[in-house]
Amino acid sequence: MRVELLAVEDIMTNSLNRRRFLSTGAAASAAVLLRADGLAAGGENAETAPRKFYTVLSLGRIGFQARFPESLRLAAQYGFEGLDPDPTYFASLNDDDFKRLAEELRARNLKFGAAGLPVDFRQDEATFSEGLKKLPATAQILRRAGVGRTSTWVSCCSNELTYLQNFRQHACRLRQCAEILADQGLKLGLEYVAPRTLWRSQRHPFVHTLSEMQELVVAIGAHNVGVQLDSWHWFNAEEGGTDLLTLRGSDVVTVDLNDAPRGLSLDHYQDDHRELPAATGVIPLAVFLRSLVAIGYDGPVQAEPFNATLQAMPIEQACTATASAMKKALSTV
């Protein structure tokens, strides 16, 4: 695999360097940082403002698939405030279809969540280049549909690349993706993956904490790149409310919500064994969600439980269970 190298000075002299990134986020959240203890405890200081973020039915994240019209119906029926975009479906629409879609979304008070980045940047150069060639067309379709956000996850380890080699390759490739997305007004959110069973599974650990992801975002140097947060990874990274309060609301592109099984230590959590939000109380979702409120995050929040019991249910029952779990989690805000 050929590694795309960035000059060290390019990383250190981006228009938004690491110190500026962190200090800007801290300044924007200075007032709530002073109340971090109260927020974590759930006291009066936690009641800072009403939430601006909205709940999304993400069928793929709960283990189901459906055509877009069916997804839209389910989202509205079960009380969600948004749903996942479907660029494949959007590609079949003409101008009149897009107008009708926008009208239906307004009538049902639904918004779009983030679309997945359709570029495999983790493999060899040829695979990446092929995906990059197709990105402009997909980005244009998403813009026509009214989608403003995309997201992807960053692998937390490698057997071939050292941390620095991996860092340089990710910054170079994701910058190219971000530039194409920016042409269509789209943001890109990057998710760090934190379970120890994953980042310890290969020779070279890579980005698996929020602070490391912030450094990668700075190195990419694109105004439309931010973080995809996940309560599961936040918990596994042993982070807290004060970590989230270093962010501004605009730094966060999309958010996944879930809970962890009982009776396990951080050394034993498996990434594909999670629970619905607020199912066990292992993950302190009140702290997580109140931190999002405090920084003014206004984007999508969706359940991502990777749960076999949920996946075995009929789709309607699974939507009911997911809606109930999201309502329970949001009741702490």
Secondary structure, 3 states (H helix, E strand, C coil): CCCCCCCHHHHHCCCCCHHHHHHHHHHHCHHHHCCHHHHHHCCHHHCCCCCCCEEEECHHHHCCCCCHHHHHHHHHHCCCCEECCCHHHHCCCCHHHHHHHHHHHHHCCCEECCEECCCCCCCCHHHHHHHHHHHHHHHHHHHHHCCCEEEEECCCEECCCCHHHHHHHHHHHHHHHHHHHHHCCCEEEEECCCCHHHHCCCCEECCCCHHHHHHHHHHHCCCCEEEEEEHHHHHHCCCCHHHHCCCCHHHEEEEEECECCCCCCCCCCCCCCCECCCCCCCCCHHHHHHHHHHHCCCCEEEECCCCHHHHCCCHHHHHHHHHHHHHHHHCCC
